[in-house]
Amino acid sequence: MSHQDASVKSIIFALSANLGIAITKTIAAIMTGSGAMLAESIHSFADCGNQGLLFLGLKAAKKKPDKEHPLGYGKSTYFWSFIVALMLFSMGGLFSIYEGIHKLHSTEELNNPLIAIIVLSVSMLLEGASLWGCITQINKFRHGESLWQWLKNSRQSELVVVFGEDVAALFGLLFALVAVVLSLVTGNPIYDSIGSIGIGVLLVIVSFFVAVKVKSLLIGQSADEDIRLGINDFLEKRPEIDQVLNVITLQLGPQIMLTVKAKMAETKSAEKLISDINVCEKELKSVFPTVQWVFFEPDKED
């Protein structure tokens, strides 16, 4: 399965769950007057918009290179992933904190809190299913890494974003559920406001993690270590190459740009040298299909 296919499946899981959850939460927020529930409904609608932006990024990344963008549009996924992080911070995190502070001194009790509890419990099940779907897709690419290591090292920004959203949503629902239950048991609505603030803080933390991760990719990050080491090992074993002097990779969405400086095996003609380089490039792309561009420089020293 390609990276994009896995990303599309994860986004569809998340979008389907969030759309149903968002509508249900909104109805429950109106009926109960819960600030935490309102914060959660805004969060879910924002997540739906976020998944739409991730789809937009994946579609843009498929555009073929042209004169204006000779290395293609692969980085579009990083741009839209960064926009998603900003939306999580503003529409999700800051709004939830504002709503919680605004209602912090409210004395009005919740209406029909049992409805909120039921909705939040069902939403947690749906959000858990979405997270499970995302982790299932991630597991296809982890190759023995821990989940945390994969999140730190992955170049698939859209999968990292979906995972972050799902985790934030699940814990946000838990915060909201605890807040509503405490408000019901104690009769004090302040817990609902605290729950809203807690949800906002959680979203801000997740948005910062996603933004920092995507920033590295936007600036220009190499391919992951396994691919770099694999490419270097492949080149060193080629009979056409006497010594690999330098290898640089650049991740451009689902594709990789590669530059190679190598001391080539001695040949009797320029035509043979060119032929050897072409053979290396062809075989390398065959073994590493994500390598889209190869710039090969024969030299004697780095």
DRENMI-651546 format. One line per 8 residues: number of its first residue (from 1); their letters; for each residue x, y, z of N, C-alpha, C. Coordinates in steps of 0.1 Angstrom, whole numbers, plus 5000, padded with zeros to 4 digits. Layout:
% DRENMI-651546
NUM) a) X Y Z X Y Z X Y Z | ...
***
This chain:
% DRENMI-651546
1) mshqdasv) 5008 4988 5000 5000 5000 5000 5009 5012 5000 | 5005 5023 4992 5013 5035 4991 5010 5044 5003 | 5019 5053 5006 5017 5062 5017 5004 5070 5015 | 5001 5075 5003 4989 5083 5001 4977 5075 5003 | 4977 5062 4999 4965 5054 5002 4962 5052 5016 | 4972 5050 5024 4971 5049 5039 4966 5062 5045 | 4971 5073 5040 4967 5086 5045 4952 5089 5042 | 4948 5086 5030 4934 5088 5026 4925 5080 5034
9) ksiifals) 4928 5067 5037 4920 5059 5045 4918 5064 5059 | 4929 5069 5065 4929 5075 5079 4921 5087 5079 | 4922 5096 5069 4914 5108 5068 4899 5105 5067 | 4896 5095 5059 4882 5091 5057 4876 5086 5071 | 4884 5078 5078 4879 5073 5091 4876 5085 5100 | 4886 5094 5101 4885 5106 5110 4873 5115 5106 | 4872 5118 5093 4861 5127 5088 4847 5121 5091 | 4846 5108 5088 4833 5102 5090 4829 5102 5105
17) anlgiait) 4838 5099 5114 4835 5100 5128 4833 5114 5133 | 4841 5124 5129 4840 5137 5134 4827 5144 5129 | 4823 5141 5117 4811 5148 5112 4798 5144 5120 | 4797 5131 5122 4786 5126 5130 4787 5131 5145 | 4799 5131 5150 4801 5135 5164 4798 5150 5165 | 4802 5158 5156 4800 5173 5156 4786 5177 5157 | 4778 5170 5148 4763 5173 5147 4757 5169 5160 | 4760 5157 5166 4754 5153 5178 4758 5161 5190
25) ktiaaimt) 4770 5166 5190 4775 5174 5201 4768 5188 5201 | 4766 5193 5189 4760 5206 5188 4746 5206 5194 | 4738 5196 5190 4725 5194 5195 4725 5193 5210 | 4734 5185 5215 4735 5183 5230 4739 5195 5237 | 4748 5203 5231 4753 5216 5237 4741 5226 5238 | 4733 5226 5228 4721 5235 5228 4711 5231 5239 | 4709 5218 5240 4699 5213 5250 4704 5214 5264 | 4717 5213 5266 4722 5212 5280 4728 5226 5285
33) gsgamlae) 4732 5234 5275 4739 5246 5279 4753 5244 5284 | 4759 5233 5281 4772 5230 5286 4783 5237 5278 | 4792 5244 5285 4803 5251 5278 4813 5240 5273 | 4816 5230 5281 4825 5220 5276 4820 5212 5264 | 4807 5210 5264 4801 5204 5252 4801 5213 5240 | 4799 5226 5242 4800 5235 5231 4815 5235 5225 | 4824 5236 5235 4838 5236 5231 4842 5223 5222 | 4836 5212 5227 4838 5199 5220 4832 5199 5206
41) sihsfadc) 4820 5205 5205 4813 5206 5191 4821 5214 5182 | 4826 5226 5186 4834 5234 5178 4847 5227 5174 | 4853 5220 5183 4865 5212 5181 4862 5202 5170 | 4851 5195 5170 4848 5184 5160 4845 5190 5146 | 4838 5202 5146 4836 5208 5133 4849 5213 5127 | 4858 5218 5136 4871 5223 5131 4879 5211 5126 | 4878 5199 5132 4885 5187 5128 4880 5183 5114 | 4867 5185 5111 4861 5181 5098 4867 5190 5088
49) gnqgllfl) 4868 5203 5091 4875 5213 5081 4889 5209 5079 | 4896 5205 5090 4910 5201 5089 4912 5189 5080 | 4903 5179 5081 4904 5168 5072 4902 5171 5057 | 4893 5181 5055 4891 5186 5042 4904 5192 5036 | 4911 5200 5045 4924 5206 5041 4934 5196 5038 | 4935 5185 5046 4944 5174 5043 4942 5167 5030 | 4929 5165 5027 4925 5160 5013 4930 5169 5002 | 4928 5182 5004 4933 5192 4995 4948 5191 4992
57) glkaakkk) 4955 5189 5003 4970 5188 5002 4974 5175 4995 | 4967 5164 4998 4971 5152 4991 4968 5153 4976 | 4957 5159 4973 4953 5161 4958 4963 5170 4951 | 4967 5181 4958 4977 5190 4952 4991 5183 4950 | 4994 5174 4959 5007 5167 4958 5008 5158 4946 | 4997 5154 4940 4997 5145 4929 5000 5153 4916 | 4999 5166 4916 5001 5174 4904 5015 5171 4898 | 5016 5171 4885 5029 5168 4879 5038 5180 4879
65) pdkehplg) 5051 5178 4880 5061 5190 4879 5059 5198 4867 | 5061 5211 4868 5060 5220 4856 5072 5230 4857 | 5071 5240 4848 5083 5250 4847 5084 5258 4860 | 5072 5261 4866 5073 5269 4879 5076 5261 4891 | 5073 5248 4890 5076 5239 4902 5083 5226 4896 | 5096 5227 4892 5102 5215 4886 5104 5203 4895 | 5103 5205 4908 5104 5194 4917 5090 5190 4922 | 5079 5194 4915 5066 5189 4918 5059 5197 4930
73) ygkstyfw) 5048 5192 4934 5040 5198 4944 5038 5190 4957 | 5048 5181 4959 5047 5172 4971 5046 5179 4984 | 5053 5191 4985 5053 5198 4998 5039 5205 5001 | 5030 5204 4992 5016 5209 4995 5010 5202 5007 | 5013 5190 5009 5008 5183 5021 5013 5189 5034 | 5026 5194 5034 5032 5200 5045 5025 5213 5048 | 5023 5221 5038 5017 5234 5039 5003 5233 5046 | 4995 5224 5040 4981 5223 5045 4981 5216 5059
81) sfivalml) 4991 5208 5062 4992 5202 5075 4995 5213 5085 | 5003 5223 5081 5007 5234 5090 4995 5243 5093 | 4987 5245 5082 4974 5253 5084 4965 5246 5094 | 4964 5232 5093 4956 5225 5102 4961 5227 5117 | 4974 5227 5119 4979 5230 5132 4975 5244 5137 | 4975 5254 5128 4971 5267 5132 4956 5267 5136 | 4948 5260 5128 4933 5259 5131 4931 5252 5144 | 4938 5241 5147 4937 5235 5160 4940 5244 5171
89) fsmgglfs) 4950 5253 5169 4954 5263 5180 4944 5273 5181 | 4939 5279 5170 4929 5290 5171 4915 5286 5173 | 4909 5279 5163 4895 5276 5164 4892 5265 5175 | 4902 5257 5177 4900 5246 5188 4904 5251 5201 | 4918 5253 5203 4923 5256 5216 4919 5269 5222 | 4921 5280 5215 4919 5293 5220 4904 5295 5223 | 4895 5290 5213 4881 5292 5215 4876 5285 5228 | 4881 5273 5230 4877 5265 5241 4882 5271 5254
97) iyegihkl) 4894 5277 5255 4899 5284 5267 4890 5296 5269 | 4887 5304 5258 4879 5316 5260 4865 5312 5265 | 4859 5302 5260 4845 5298 5264 4845 5293 5279 | 4856 5286 5283 4857 5282 5297 4859 5294 5306 | 4867 5303 5303 4869 5315 5311 4857 5324 5312 | 4850 5325 5300 4838 5333 5300 4827 5327 5309 | 4826 5314 5310 4816 5308 5319 4821 5304 5333 | 4833 5309 5336 4839 5304 5349 4831 5309 5361
105) hsteelnn) 4825 5321 5360 4818 5326 5371 4802 5324 5369 | 4799 5316 5360 4784 5313 5358 4779 5305 5369 | 4767 5308 5373 4760 5300 5384 4748 5292 5378 | 4746 5293 5365 4735 5285 5359 4739 5271 5357 | 4730 5262 5363 4733 5248 5362 4730 5242 5348 | 4736 5231 5345 4734 5224 5332 4720 5219 5331 | 4715 5220 5319 4702 5214 5316 4704 5200 5310 | 4696 5190 5314 4696 5177 5309 4711 5171 5308
113) pliaiivl) 4718 5171 5319 4732 5166 5318 4733 5152 5314 | 4723 5144 5316 4724 5130 5312 4725 5128 5297 | 4719 5138 5289 4720 5138 5275 4735 5140 5271 | 4741 5149 5278 4755 5152 5275 4764 5140 5278 | 4761 5133 5289 4769 5121 5292 4767 5110 5282 | 4755 5108 5277 4753 5098 5267 4760 5101 5254 | 4758 5114 5250 4765 5118 5237 4780 5117 5238 | 4786 5122 5249 4800 5121 5251 4805 5106 5251
121) svsmlleg) 4798 5098 5257 4802 5084 5258 4802 5077 5244 | 4791 5080 5236 4790 5075 5223 4801 5081 5214 | 4803 5094 5216 4814 5100 5208 4828 5095 5211 | 4830 5091 5223 4843 5085 5227 4845 5071 5219 | 4834 5064 5218 4835 5051 5211 4838 5054 5196 | 4831 5064 5190 4834 5067 5176 4848 5072 5174 | 4852 5081 5183 4865 5087 5181 4876 5076 5184 | 4873 5066 5193 4882 5055 5195 4884 5047 5182
129) aslwgcit) 4873 5045 5175 4873 5037 5163 4881 5044 5152 | 4880 5058 5152 4888 5066 5142 4903 5065 5146 | 4906 5065 5158 4920 5064 5163 4926 5050 5159 | 4918 5040 5162 4922 5027 5158 4925 5025 5144 | 4916 5031 5135 4918 5031 5121 4931 5038 5117 | 4934 5049 5123 4946 5056 5120 4959 5048 5124 | 4958 5042 5136 4970 5034 5141 4972 5022 5132 | 4961 5016 5127 4962 5005 5118 4970 5008 5106
137) qinkfrhg) 4967 5020 5100 4974 5025 5088 4989 5028 5092 | 4991 5034 5103 5005 5037 5108 5013 5025 5110 | 5007 5014 5115 5014 5002 5118 5020 4995 5105 | 5015 4999 5093 5020 4994 5081 5033 5000 5077 | 5037 5010 5084 5049 5017 5080 5059 5018 5092 | 5056 5013 5104 5064 5015 5115 5077 5007 5115 | 5076 4994 5109 5088 4986 5108 5096 4984 5121 | 5088 4981 5131 5095 4978 5144 5097 4990 5153
145) eslwqwlk) 5095 5002 5148 5097 5014 5157 5085 5015 5167 | 5088 5021 5178 5077 5024 5187 5069 5035 5181 | 5056 5036 5185 5047 5046 5180 5053 5060 5181 | 5059 5063 5193 5064 5076 5196 5076 5079 5186 | 5085 5069 5184 5096 5071 5175 5091 5073 5161 | 5081 5066 5157 5075 5068 5143 5070 5082 5142 | 5063 5087 5152 5057 5100 5151 5068 5111 5150 | 5079 5109 5157 5090 5118 5156 5098 5117 5143
153) nsrqselv) 5099 5106 5137 5107 5104 5125 5099 5104 5112 | 5086 5102 5113 5078 5101 5101 5078 5113 5092 | 5078 5111 5079 5077 5122 5069 5063 5123 5064 | 5054 5115 5069 5040 5116 5065 5032 5125 5074 | 5032 5138 5071 5027 5148 5080 5012 5146 5081 | 5005 5142 5071 4990 5140 5072 4986 5129 5082 | 4994 5118 5082 4991 5108 5092 4994 5112 5106 | 5005 5120 5108 5008 5126 5121 4997 5135 5125
161) vvfgedva) 4992 5143 5116 4981 5153 5120 4968 5145 5124 | 4964 5135 5116 4952 5128 5119 4954 5121 5133 | 4965 5115 5135 4968 5109 5148 4967 5119 5160 | 4973 5130 5158 4973 5141 5168 4958 5146 5171 | 4951 5148 5160 4937 5152 5162 4929 5141 5169 | 4930 5129 5165 4923 5118 5172 4926 5117 5186 | 4939 5118 5190 4943 5117 5204 4937 5128 5212 | 4938 5141 5206 4933 5153 5213 4918 5152 5214
169) alfgllfa) 4911 5147 5204 4897 5145 5205 4892 5136 5215 | 4899 5124 5216 4896 5114 5226 4898 5119 5240 | 4909 5125 5243 4912 5130 5256 4903 5142 5259 | 4900 5150 5249 4890 5161 5251 4877 5157 5255 | 4872 5146 5249 4859 5140 5252 4859 5135 5267 | 4871 5129 5270 4872 5124 5284 4871 5136 5294 | 4878 5147 5291 4878 5159 5300 4863 5164 5301 | 4857 5165 5289 4843 5170 5289 4834 5161 5297
177) lvavvlsl) 4835 5147 5296 4827 5138 5303 4829 5139 5318 | 4842 5140 5322 4845 5142 5337 4839 5155 5342 | 4840 5166 5334 4835 5179 5338 4820 5179 5340 | 4813 5172 5330 4798 5172 5331 4794 5163 5343 | 4800 5152 5345 4797 5143 5356 4799 5150 5370 | 4811 5157 5371 4813 5165 5383 4803 5176 5386 | 4799 5183 5375 4789 5193 5376 4776 5187 5380 | 4772 5175 5375 4760 5169 5379 4760 5164 5393
185) vtgnpiyd) 4771 5158 5398 4772 5153 5411 4772 5164 5422 | 4780 5174 5419 4782 5185 5429 4772 5196 5428 | 4765 5197 5416 4756 5208 5413 4764 5221 5411 | 4777 5221 5409 4785 5233 5407 4789 5233 5392 | 4784 5243 5385 4788 5244 5370 4802 5248 5367 | 4810 5251 5378 4824 5256 5375 4832 5244 5369 | 4828 5232 5372 4836 5221 5367 4834 5220 5351 | 4823 5224 5347 4820 5224 5332 4830 5235 5326
193) sigsigig) 4831 5246 5332 4840 5257 5327 4855 5252 5327 | 4859 5245 5338 4872 5240 5339 4875 5229 5329 | 4865 5221 5326 4866 5211 5315 4869 5218 5302 | 4862 5229 5299 4863 5236 5286 4878 5241 5285 | 4883 5247 5296 4896 5252 5296 4906 5241 5294 | 4904 5230 5301 4913 5218 5300 4914 5213 5285 | 4902 5213 5279 4902 5209 5264 4910 5218 5256 | 4908 5231 5259 4916 5241 5251 4931 5240 5253
201) vllvivsf) 4935 5238 5265 4949 5236 5268 4955 5224 5261 | 4947 5213 5261 4951 5201 5254 4953 5203 5239 | 4943 5210 5233 4944 5213 5219 4956 5222 5215 | 4959 5232 5224 4970 5240 5221 4983 5232 5222 | 4985 5223 5231 4997 5215 5232 4998 5206 5220 | 4987 5200 5215 4988 5191 5203 4991 5199 5191 | 4985 5211 5190 4988 5220 5178 5003 5224 5178 | 5009 5226 5189 5023 5230 5189 5032 5218 5185
209) fvavkvks) 5028 5206 5190 5036 5194 5185 5035 5192 5170 | 5023 5193 5165 5021 5191 5150 5028 5202 5143 | 5027 5215 5147 5034 5226 5140 5049 5224 5140 | 5055 5220 5151 5069 5219 5152 5074 5207 5142 | 5066 5196 5142 5069 5185 5133 5068 5189 5119 | 5057 5196 5115 5056 5200 5101 5065 5211 5097 | 5069 5219 5106 5079 5230 5103 5092 5224 5097 | 5097 5213 5103 5109 5207 5098 5108 5203 5084
217) lligqsad) 5096 5197 5080 5094 5192 5067 5092 5204 5057 | 5086 5215 5061 5084 5227 5053 5098 5233 5050 | 5107 5234 5060 5120 5240 5058 5128 5231 5048 | 5127 5218 5049 5134 5209 5041 5141 5198 5049 | 5135 5186 5050 5140 5176 5058 5144 5164 5049 | 5155 5157 5053 5159 5145 5045 5149 5134 5046 | 5151 5124 5038 5143 5112 5039 5147 5105 5052 | 5138 5096 5056 5141 5090 5070 5154 5081 5069
225) edirlgin) 5159 5078 5081 5172 5072 5082 5173 5059 5075 | 5162 5050 5076 5163 5037 5069 5165 5039 5054 | 5158 5048 5048 5159 5050 5034 5173 5056 5031 | 5178 5065 5039 5191 5071 5036 5202 5060 5037 | 5202 5052 5047 5212 5042 5049 5210 5031 5038 | 5198 5028 5034 5196 5019 5023 5201 5023 5010 | 5199 5036 5007 5205 5042 4994 5220 5042 4994 | 5226 5046 5006 5240 5046 5007 5246 5032 5005
233) dflekrpe) 5240 5022 5012 5244 5008 5011 5243 5003 4996 | 5232 5007 4990 5230 5002 4976 5241 5008 4967 | 5244 5021 4968 5254 5027 4960 5268 5021 4962 | 5271 5019 4975 5285 5013 4978 5287 4999 4972 | 5276 4992 4970 5277 4978 4964 5277 4978 4949 | 5275 4990 4943 5274 4990 4928 5288 4988 4922 | 5290 4980 4912 5303 4978 4906 5308 4990 4898 | 5298 4999 4894 5302 5010 4886 5308 5021 4895
241) idqvlnvi) 5306 5020 4909 5311 5030 4918 5323 5025 4926 | 5333 5033 4926 5345 5030 4934 5344 5034 4948 | 5338 5046 4950 5336 5052 4964 5325 5062 4964 | 5316 5061 4974 5305 5071 4975 5311 5082 4984 | 5311 5094 4978 5316 5106 4985 5306 5113 4993 | 5294 5115 4988 5284 5122 4995 5270 5119 4990 | 5260 5118 4998 5247 5115 4995 5238 5125 5002 | 5229 5132 4995 5220 5141 5002 5206 5138 4997
249) tlqlgpqi) 5196 5136 5006 5182 5134 5003 5174 5145 5007 | 5163 5148 5000 5153 5158 5004 5139 5152 5002 | 5131 5152 5013 5118 5147 5012 5108 5158 5007 | 5101 5154 4996 5092 5163 4989 5078 5157 4989 | 5072 5157 5000 5059 5150 5001 5061 5135 5000 | 5054 5128 4991 5056 5113 4990 5069 5110 4981 | 5075 5120 4975 5087 5117 4966 5100 5122 4973 | 5111 5117 4968 5124 5121 4974 5133 5126 4962
257) mltvkakm) 5140 5136 4965 5150 5141 4956 5164 5136 4962 | 5173 5132 4953 5185 5126 4957 5197 5132 4949 | 5207 5136 4956 5220 5140 4950 5231 5131 4954 | 5239 5127 4945 5250 5117 4947 5263 5123 4942 | 5273 5123 4950 5287 5126 4945 5295 5113 4948 | 5301 5108 4937 5308 5095 4938 5320 5094 4929 | 5330 5087 4934 5342 5084 4926 5338 5071 4918 | 5338 5073 4905 5333 5061 4897 5345 5052 4893
265) aetksaek) 5342 5040 4891 5352 5030 4886 5358 5035 4873 | 5371 5032 4871 5378 5037 4859 5372 5032 4847 | 5370 5041 4837 5365 5037 4824 5374 5043 4813 | 5373 5037 4801 5381 5042 4790 5375 5053 4781 | 5362 5056 4784 5356 5067 4776 5345 5074 4784 | 5342 5086 4780 5331 5094 4786 5318 5087 4784 | 5316 5081 4773 5303 5074 4770 5301 5063 4780 | 5312 5055 4783 5310 5044 4793 5307 5050 4807
273) lisdinvc) 5313 5061 4810 5310 5068 4823 5296 5072 4824 | 5291 5078 4814 5277 5082 4813 5268 5070 4814 | 5271 5060 4807 5263 5047 4807 5263 5041 4821 | 5274 5041 4828 5274 5036 4842 5265 5044 4851 | 5266 5057 4850 5258 5066 4858 5243 5063 4856 | 5239 5062 4843 5225 5059 4839 5220 5046 4845 | 5229 5036 4844 5226 5023 4850 5223 5024 4865 | 5232 5031 4872 5230 5033 4886 5217 5040 4889
281) ekelksvf) 5214 5050 4882 5202 5057 4885 5189 5049 4882 | 5190 5041 4871 5178 5033 4868 5176 5022 4878 | 5187 5015 4883 5186 5005 4893 5181 5010 4906 | 5187 5022 4909 5183 5028 4922 5168 5032 4923 | 5163 5037 4912 5149 5041 4912 5140 5028 4912 | 5145 5017 4907 5138 5005 4907 5137 4999 4921 | 5148 5000 4929 5148 4995 4943 5141 5005 4952 | 5142 5018 4950 5136 5028 4958 5127 5037 4950
289) ptvqwvff) 5114 5032 4948 5105 5038 4939 5101 5052 4943 | 5103 5056 4956 5099 5069 4961 5109 5080 4956 | 5121 5075 4951 5131 5085 4946 5127 5089 4932 | 5123 5102 4931 5118 5107 4919 5128 5114 4910 | 5138 5121 4917 5148 5128 4910 5162 5124 4915 | 5171 5122 4906 5185 5118 4910 5194 5127 4902 | 5203 5134 4910 5213 5142 4904 5227 5136 4908 | 5234 5131 4897 5246 5123 4900 5258 5131 4895
297) epdked) 5268 5133 4904 5280 5140 4901 5292 5131 4903 | 5299 5127 4892 5312 5120 4893 5323 5129 4898 | 5331 5125 4907 5342 5133 4912 5353 5125 4918 | 5364 5131 4922 5375 5124 4928 5375 5125 4943 | 5370 5136 4948 5369 5138 4963 5357 5147 4966 | 5353 5146 4979 5342 5154 4983 5345 5169 4985
***
